Amino acid sequence: MARGFILSSQSRITTVSFITRVRFSPPKSQKLIFMSTPPHFCLRLPPNVTPTRSFCCKYSLVQDQVDMVKYKEAFSKQMALAGLKRHHRIAIGVSGGPDSVALCFLTAAWKTERPRGVGQSGGFIDGLLAIVVDHGLRAESKEEAHIVSRRVSEMGIRCEIACCSWSDGRPKQGHLQEKARDMRYQKLQNICMQHQISVLLIAHHADDQAELFILRLSRNSGVLGLAGMAFTYQTFSSSMHFYDEDSKNDGILLVRPLLHFSKEDMYKVCKVGGQDWVEDPTNQSLLYARNRIRMSLRSLSSYTFKSELQAVISACRKTRAFVDQFCTKLMNQAVTIVHQHGYAIIDLEILNPSKMADLCLTKFMTLVLQFISQRQRPVRGSTSKLLLEYIRTFPCKTSLTAAGCYLCPATRSKGTKILVCCSVDCPFPSKMESTFIHSDAEKTRSMPCELEQIITDGKLYSDHFVPDASDVYFLDSTSESVLTEAKRLNIISDSTYRNILLLQKDEIEYFKARIEDDVECESKDEVENITTCSNEPLRPGQICYFMSRFIVRWSLSKNIPVIPIPEKSYCDWVLEGEGWHHHPWSCTLSHDMVVEVRHMIESDWLYLAKLLNHASLDNVHQQRICTACESEQSSVNRNLYLVYLRFSAERALKLLKSIPVAARRSLPVLVNHQGLLLSIPSIGFKNCPCLTVSCIFKPRVPLGGGHSSFMQFL
């Protein structure tokens, strides 16, 4: 037991804190420090002393009285503005730091403020789950996660630990925080879906917004990026393990109710609530951009600077809210989605791009292209300028490949409409994911329908506060001109303007010093993504999520079907009807075979054309058809099989004519291990009536990206 140390602070009375120090084996990496006081209350150890984990007991600190009531009232208002009520099932992302601990404390107080309808079971608050993500990047992370879990449980919040596994090894240092963040959100979403929780609270606050503003400003981000993090944001998991073709993918609503709170507020909430937290030493490393900016902002801690910086961010958020609402309304009028085949048509006459501001038009095109490609990387730089030039050319007469999409004039539109379809030749081919089909018991575990009502209630508030175009300041501003315009409008003073520019300059210089290494790492990742992407075998009863767009499933009928023989044209066939002759059918496919799913290629529709006259098939195709037929089948059944193929091909070719040539290439196709075409489900072609194939266009992220709100409510 160590002696008590006298700690200096900014409070009125010097306080004694008793710290239990536990020595572990010599650390290979920095460890978290568990504490009950802000960093400036902590003991500074000499440089030659090896830091150890510190467990701080709760303490009594005499300080200026903090009005906890105002924090609870402000938090309750933010929850209401997000559309949340106390009976809703809610999860909290917890790291153990002061921000997430304060969020846990305020959420628990909000949940239990009105006991009616909110009970407790087993000592835990009903409908509340904390999730601690153990990234597994340090030897002691598992133990630390359990310590945080116990402390959260003491608040009456049920807690679960999610452990990460890095199949490709530990992320490289330059991308460590980014990869860890992506993994953390994926784990949080998956656990929410497992527990049928549709709302996830995150502890980002006003200081985080300020850091992000400087970071994005130094990366030449536009006005929409400078708006920072959304107050509410509907996010969608890349995993389809929780969905089938009949389910509804509403995703998870991510809510940040602390965006009006400062970092100092977080410390005060924890102290007054008697809660301990942890400080991660990696937050002091200058290797990471956010840490560098955070430390620079601490030196500019005047009230004027902070309030004016937040005012600029608020103005950017108003601009973003206006643009988002404008684009959403316009998409409902000018965009038609052909759901069965997964492409879009943009009506240029309704869109009238020559009358739109660059910012609105860029956002509009980004939303359409992201929906079609299902790639959530925003359109930037030269690609954005190229799209603006293309969409403003009326009538449209050329084609363009950009952001994973292929754009060209729509058929018979004379250039007044643009076809947007997925480009299968994009540098980042979409991966195919295969999962086992859910059992009937699992199908009943659908996500609660309360999310739809939560979003509706939240929109009632956010839509009411969206400004008119006359109240939006930065519609015509670039990243370079936002600060200049803010100074002209007296949103910021000259001193704040200069200080922000200095912060931006420092970060740009540091960023340029590392950009070559970052580009090299990213290029290696791109090559790796391309080479490791391959088609996976799909067995009967499995679900394939193809190109993040189509849910494909196939099976063989257990009963031998009876097929009709036409008396006239093949396209006059129907499954049932009077006057048809019926013949028993023996399945030509093996019940233990596996198939592959790929996109449609030119040889597929050429093959369909040849099937109309099987005599014109080359020897290879003739042999494949004969091999597909069971050896014990009679010549009558074999001829019957060829007749069926001709019927199926003729019907498919008739439907293909209604699909634009460019859009056909992204349609899913089933082939066997020999490359024989088995089915093109989107147009109803299959080479055996025993084969049952379903194909549903079900994009992971809806048009418009889902609900989000960038308004900050005071």
VEXGU-589831 format. One record per residue (C-alpha): x, y, z. Coordinates in pm, whole numbers, padded with zeros to 5 digits, always signed. Layout:
BEGIN
XYZ/...
END
This chain:
BEGIN
+00000+00000+00000/+00150+00330-00104/+00147+00636+00112/-00107+00910+00049/+00007+01174-00196/-00092+01539-00181/-00227+01639-00521/-00250+01995-00640/-00567+02103-00817/-00771+02401-00923/-01021+02343-00646/-01030+02555-00335/-00902+02292-00094/-00605+02061-00136/-00715+01699-00119/-00548+01376-00016/-00606+01074-00240/-00511+00720-00133/-00405+00508-00429/-00359+00133-00430/-00074+00047-00662/-00049-00300-00809/+00274-00410-00979/+00245-00642-01277/+00517-00785-01501/+00719-00523-01688/+00478-00373-01943/+00552-00399-02314/+00298-00131-02394/+00126+00155-02221/-00156+00066-01986/-00475+00237-01890/-00478+00445-01574/-00790+00406-01359/-00871+00724-01174/-01132+00929-00994/-00995+01272-01079/-00928+01462-01401/-00579+01437-01555/-00460+01759-01392/-00528+01599-01051/-00297+01304-01124/+00043+01247-00972/+00328+01312-01217/+00584+01034-01189/+00954+01090-01261/+01064+00993-01615/+01273+00700-01489/+00979+00539-01305/+00792+00270-01497/+00419+00351-01501/+00191+00088-01356/-00180+00051-01356/-00338+00267-01087/-00669+00176-00923/-00818+00478-00751/-01073+00453-00477/-01365+00693-00457/-01290+01011-00275/-01454+01313-00121/-01361+01635-00301/-01466+01976-00171/-01527+02198-00475/-01766+02450-00616/-02114+02304-00615/-02206+02149-00947/-02568+02168-01050/-02627+01808-01157/-02991+01890-01222/-02903+02099-01529/-02703+01811-01677/-02990+01569-01629/-03240+01813-01775/-03019+01883-02079/-02963+01512-02132/-03334+01435-02104/-03412+01702-02363/-03160+01559-02609/-03306+01210-02570/-03655+01345-02638/-03533+01532-02948/-03388+01206-03077/-03732+01048-03043/-03634+00829-02747/-03858+00737-02456/-03772+00561-02133/-03935+00231-02230/-03718+00191-02540/-03444-00070-02546/-03108+00109-02556/-02742+00008-02572/-02441+00219-02471/-02092+00196-02617/-01853+00206-02320/-01476+00248-02323/-01442+00324-01953/-01324+00681-02006/-01491+00983-01845/-01710+01042-02151/-01871+00698-02165/-01889+00669-01785/-02076+01002-01771/-02304+00877-02048/-02379+00560-01850/-02454+00761-01536/-02686+01006-01712/-02864+00732-01908/-02924+00524-01595/-03060+00831-01415/-03283+00915-01714/-03412+00558-01742/-03506+00531-01373/-03633+00884-01321/-03990+00772-01373/-04027+00419-01237/-04365+00368-01404/-04301+00145-01705/-03931+00111-01626/-03861-00170-01385/-03555-00356-01271/-03483-00726-01287/-03196-00896-01111/-03059-00562-00994/-03026-00427-01349/-03224-00155-01523/-03465-00299-01777/-03400-00221-02142/-03044-00095-02093/-02725-00271-02205/-02367-00148-02191/-02117-00291-02441/-01743-00289-02374/-01528-00371-02677/-01199-00544-02603/-00986-00475-02910/-00728-00731-02799/-00440-00510-02912/-00266-00512-02571/-00193-00799-02335/-00379-00638-02046/-00688-00529-02244/-00894-00832-02136/-00844-00759-01767/-00917-00390-01816/-01240-00469-02002/-01360-00680-01709/-01276-00402-01462/-01478-00153-01667/-01761-00405-01695/-01777-00447-01316/-01787-00072-01260/-02069-00028-01511/-02260-00314-01351/-02238-00132-01018/-02449+00145-01173/-02726-00109-01235/-02650-00148-01604/-02619-00494-01753/-02287-00516-01938/-02147-00737-02211/-01788-00760-02337/-01723-00799-02711/-01381-00941-02799/-01218-00858-03133/-01019-01100-03343/-00780-00972-03609/-00767-01238-03881/-00518-01033-04085/-00297-00954-03787/-00259-00638-03584/-00333-00321-03788/-00036-00108-03887/+00045+00179-03654/-00059+00454-03895/-00403+00299-03941/-00448+00153-03593/-00711+00395-03465/-00910+00383-03789/-00915+00003-03803/-00995-00022-03432/-01285+00222-03474/-01430+00025-03766/-01401-00300-03570/-01556-00139-03262/-01864-00017-03448/-01912-00350-03619/-01903-00529-03283/-02142-00279-03127/-02390-00318-03412/-02376-00697-03409/-02442-00719-03035/-02731-00472-03064/-02887-00689-03333/-02834-01005-03130/-03021-00849-02837/-03287-00690-03060/-03179-00340-02957/-03228-00072-03219/-03068+00231-03046/-02699+00277-02963/-02573+00572-02757/-02222+00706-02821/-02042+00947-02587/-01904+01200-02838/-01918+01556-02704/-01854+01915-02810/-01475+01893-02773/-01474+01594-03008/-01663+01803-03264/-01405+02080-03238/-01119+01833-03292/-01295+01682-03592/-01355+02026-03743/-00983+02114-03732/-00888+01768-03861/-01125+01786-04158/-01034+02147-04228/-00669+02041-04258/-00775+01761-04498/-00952+02013-04721/-01298+01878-04638/-01602+02060-04770/-01880+02229-04575/-02072+01904-04533/-01769+01736-04378/-01703+02034-04151/-02050+01980-04004/-01890+01702-03802/-02072+01410-03644/-02448+01371-03673/-02670+01405-03367/-02859+01095-03484/-02750+00863-03761/-02903+00542-03896/-02621+00297-03956/-02640-00041-04128/-02431-00347-04055/-02241-00517-04337/-02335-00853-04189/-02642-01029-04327/-02643-01299-04058/-02949-01140-03901/-03157-01107-04216/-03317-01313-04488/-03518-01212-04793/-03832-01159-04584/-03676-00943-04313/-03663-00565-04292/-03323-00406-04249/-03379-00094-04040/-03024-00092-03909/-02930+00072-03580/-02999+00430-03478/-02678+00581-03343/-02746+00872-03106/-02499+01123-02961/-02686+01296-02678/-02373+01465-02533/-02281+01690-02827/-02372+01995-02616/-02154+01881-02325/-01787+01972-02295/-01505+01749-02178/-01502+01937-01849/-01871+01856-01813/-01786+01488-01844/-01541+01511-01554/-01792+01700-01341/-02067+01445-01401/-01834+01162-01302/-01706+01340-00991/-02044+01448-00861/-02186+01104-00941/-01901+00938-00756/-01790+00739-01060/-01440+00621-01149/-01306+00617-01502/-00995+00524-01697/-00748+00732-01894/-00583+00568-02192/-00214+00672-02221/-00234+00636-02602/-00452+00948-02598/-00135+01142-02522/+00056+01009-02824/+00136+01273-03087/+00135+00998-03351/-00241+01037-03387/-00391+01349-03545/-00676+01383-03296/-00432+01382-03004/-00218+01651-03163/-00522+01871-03228/-00662+01806-02880/-00342+01922-02714/-00325+02230-02935/-00684+02321-02854/-00609+02305-02481/-00378+02603-02519/-00670+02798-02671/-00907+02742-02384/-01066+03087-02368/-01444+03099-02359/-01454+03327-02665/-01250+03092-02881/-01450+02784-02782/-01789+02948-02832/-01694+03099-03168/-01552+02770-03293/-01875+02596-03195/-02069+02872-03373/-01887+02796-03700/-01956+02426-03659/-02323+02503-03589/-02345+02712-03908/-02196+02424-04108/-02446+02186-03950/-02736+02410-04051/-02605+02406-04406/-02577+02028-04397/-02930+01988-04258/-03070+02206-04537/-02878+02022-04811/-02976+01679-04678/-03346+01767-04668/-03332+01931-05010/-03169+01625-05168/-03411+01385-05001/-03711+01568-05147/-03546+01590-05489/-03465+01218-05500/-03830+01134-05443/-03916+01337-05752/-03628+01285-05996/-03500+00931-05927/-03668+00604-06024/-03526+00280-05884/-03586-00039-06082/-03578-00264-05775/-03595-00599-05952/-03274-00534-06144/-03095-00284-05918/-03044+00025-06133/-03167+00386-06125/-03297+00641-06375/-03238+01015-06313/-03477+01252-06488/-03267+01555-06585/-03571+01766-06673/-03706+01731-06320/-03362+01760-06162/-03277+02077-06356/-02907+02061-06257/-02819+02396-06416/-03024+02570-06144/-02873+02380-05850/-02583+02488-05631/-02269+02276-05663/-02297+02164-05302/-02655+02034-05342/-02589+01868-05678/-02275+01696-05551/-02458+01562-05248/-02749+01446-05465/-02522+01252-05701/-02323+01109-05410/-02639+00966-05252/-02756+00808-05579/-02416+00657-05661/-02361+00528-05308/-02700+00356-05318/-02635+00185-05651/-02278+00079-05572/-02343+00021-05198/-01996+00164-05133/-02008+00425-04860/-01692+00612-04952/-01796+00969-05040/-01732+01115-05385/-01440+01358-05359/-01190+01569-05549/-01157+01524-05924/-01434+01262-05931/-01677+01512-05782/-01585+01775-06042/-01617+01521-06323/-01965+01424-06206/-02075+01788-06188/-01963+01850-06546/-02132+01532-06664/-02467+01584-06493/-02488+01947-06610/-02452+01849-06977/-02802+01853-07125/-02900+01653-07315/-02665+01376-07203/-02483+01208-07492/-02184+01030-07334/-02110+00768-07071/-01905+00785-06752/-01766+00542-06495/-01727+00688-06147/-01746+00579-05782/-01829+00218-05869/-02112+00313-06107/-02165+00335-06482/-02366+00632-06611/-02505+00669-06964/-02810+00810-07146/-03120+00601-07078/-03266+00411-07372/-03510+00611-07587/-03478+00917-07362/-03283+01131-07612/-03045+01224-07332/-03311+01366-07098/-03263+01077-06856/-02950+00911-06719/-02910+00544-06640/-02706+00469-06325/-02605+00106-06272/-02337-00079-06081/-02005-00108-06263/-01857-00457-06238/-01526-00321-06367/-01470-00084-06074/-01129-00112-05898/-01287-00252-05582/-01504-00550-05678/-01779-00620-05429/-01743-00933-05225/-02002-01207-05209/-02103-01321-04862/-02264-01660-04803/-02450-01753-04486/-02672-02041-04383/-03042-01977-04409/-03213-01904-04081/-03427-02166-03917/-03793-02093-03853/-03716-02023-03486/-03457-01766-03581/-03684-01599-03832/-03923-01504-03554/-03644-01303-03387/-03692-00994-03597/-03572-00652-03489/-03830-00454-03290/-04050-00225-03496/-04004+00060-03247/-03715+00206-03450/-03949+00327-03722/-04154+00518-03465/-03839+00656-03298/-03715+00793-03630/-04058+00939-03708/-04069+01116-03371/-03714+01243-03416/-03796+01383-03759/-04083+01582-03615/-03824+01785-03424/-03537+01794-03672/-03750+01884-03977/-03905+02169-03784/-03563+02326-03722/-03420+02287-04074/-03351+02643-04197/-03461+02800-04523/-03210+02873-04797/-03198+03236-04685/-03071+03129-04341/-02793+02905-04476/-02452+03070-04488/-02215+02836-04669/-02403+02696-04972/-02154+02851-05212/-01848+02821-04988/-01551+02591-05037/-01335+02450-04762/-01093+02742-04804/-01364+03008-04789/-01570+02884-04492/-01355+03063-04234/-01335+03379-04444/-01711+03386-04483/-01758+03316-04111/-01537+03613-04027/-01724+03837-04275/-02053+03741-04109/-01905+03812-03762/-01952+03451-03654/-01587+03449-03549/-01350+03728-03450/-01014+03806-03609/-00823+03636-03325/-01030+03316-03350/-00987+03323-03729/-00607+03345-03695/-00590+03075-03429/-00793+02830-03637/-00570+02895-03937/-00262+02826-03724/-00411+02495-03605/-00494+02406-03963/-00144+02494-04083/+00028+02286-03814/-00180+01978-03892/-00134+02016-04269/+00244+02024-04228/+00239+01714-04009/+00001+01539-04247/+00220+01609-04552/+00516+01452-04374/+00326+01124-04345/+00112+01124-04657/+00355+00921-04868/+00357+00638-04615/-00022+00648-04591/-00069+00634-04969/+00173+00343-04992/-00017+00151-04723/-00353+00225-04885/-00233+00110-05227/-00115-00218-05076/-00455-00263-04912/-00627-00201-05246/-00428-00473-05420/-00497-00709-05134/-00870-00644-05155/-00871-00725-05524/-00666-01042-05508/-00849-01190-05211/-01196-01135-05357/-01328-01458-05505/-01657-01636-05558/-01752-01879-05285/-01943-02206-05339/-02310-02185-05250/-02485-02498-05127/-02861-02568-05129/-03040-02381-04851/-02768-02118-04811/-02813-01746-04863/-02573-01547-05078/-02555-01170-05040/-02417-01081-05383/-02241-00746-05443/-02415-00605-05130/-02731-00584-05340/-02897-00918-05418/-03004-01194-05180/-02977-01521-05372/-03090-01866-05260/-03134-02192-05448/-03258-02545-05383/-03377-02856-05568/-03735-02974-05548/-03783-03297-05354/-04082-03392-05568/-04044-03477-05934/-04237-03204-06114/-04465-03241-06411/-04394-02998-06693/-04624-02875-06968/-04544-02929-07336/-04653-02640-07556/-04864-02678-07865/-04755-02341-08003/-04475-02093-07929/-04241-02152-07639/-04326-01812-07494/-04693-01913-07473/-04605-02163-07200/-04758-02125-06860/-04716-02342-06556/-05080-02434-06550/-05356-02435-06807/-05597-02645-07001/-05497-02824-07319/-05131-02884-07222/-04979-03230-07243/-04792-03334-06925/-04489-03559-06896/-04303-03681-06586/-03965-03517-06537/-03644-03655-06393/-03416-03392-06237/-03099-03329-06434/-02911-03183-06136/-02740-03348-05843/-02874-03277-05496/-02525-03259-05348/-02381-03011-05597/-02264-02659-05516/-02290-02354-05736/-02106-02027-05777/-02261-01684-05813/-02104-01430-06046/-02222-01131-06245/-02362-01173-06595/-02117-01165-06886/-02162-01132-07261/-02130-01504-07328/-02434-01571-07105/-02688-01402-07328/-02512-01538-07638/-02560-01883-07488/-02929-01813-07435/-02962-01718-07801/-02799-02046-07905/-03040-02243-07687/-03328-02132-07907/-03186-02366-08167/-02986-02633-07989/-02857-02764-08323/-02644-02450-08348/-02471-02519-08017/-02103-02605-08046/-01970-02944-07935/-01865-02819-07594/-02214-02695-07507/-02373-03010-07649/-02149-03220-07427/-02229-03008-07118/-02603-03050-07174/-02570-03425-07220/-02353-03452-06910/-02612-03258-06709/-02874-03522-06793/-02871-03836-06582/-02736-04137-06765/-03046-04347-06696/-03273-04096-06868/-03432-04205-07193/-03378-04023-07518/-03736-03896-07484/-03656-03726-07155/-03331-03593-07300/-03514-03438-07590/-03774-03307-07347/-03494-03141-07151/-03369-02965-07464/-03721-02845-07540/-03749-02706-07187/-03417-02524-07228/-03544-02359-07547/-03859-02245-07372/-03670-02106-07071/-03417-01930-07294/-03681-01770-07517/-03870-01633-07219/-03549-01501-07063/-03436-01328-07383/-03772-01159-07412/-03728-01015-07061/-03365-00920-07126/-03474-00682-07399/-03649-00469-07137/-03328-00430-06932/-03063-00178-07044/-02748-00351-07170/-02529-00176-06911/-02757-00288-06625/-02754-00653-06735/-02391-00696-06638/-02456-00657-06266/-02727-00926-06257/-02635-01237-06053/-02582-01563-06241/-02557-01919-06103/-02310-02161-06264/-02180-02504-06169/-01815-02596-06117/-01781-02667-06490/-01901-02319-06579/-02238-02438-06715/-02504-02167-06683/-02767-02291-06437/-02983-01987-06376/-03024-01614-06427/-03287-01565-06156/-03366-01198-06227/-03509-01290-06567/-03648-01630-06474/-03402-01850-06665/-03310-02189-06520/-03185-02498-06697/-03397-02744-06498/-03757-02717-06368/-03648-02890-06046/-03425-02591-05970/-03581-02329-05742/-03396-01998-05731/-03495-01674-05556/-03323-01342-05616/-03431-01028-05432/-03280-00683-05471/-03217-00587-05108/-02947-00320-05072/-02790-00294-04729/-02817+00087-04723/-03134+00253-04859/-03148+00542-05103/-03050+00855-04913/-02835+00666-04664/-03104+00634-04398/-03217+00884-04137/-02972+01137-03996/-02995+01469-03817/-02721+01729-03808/-02919+01985-03613/-02790+02082-03270/-03070+02168-03032/-03007+02410-02750/
END
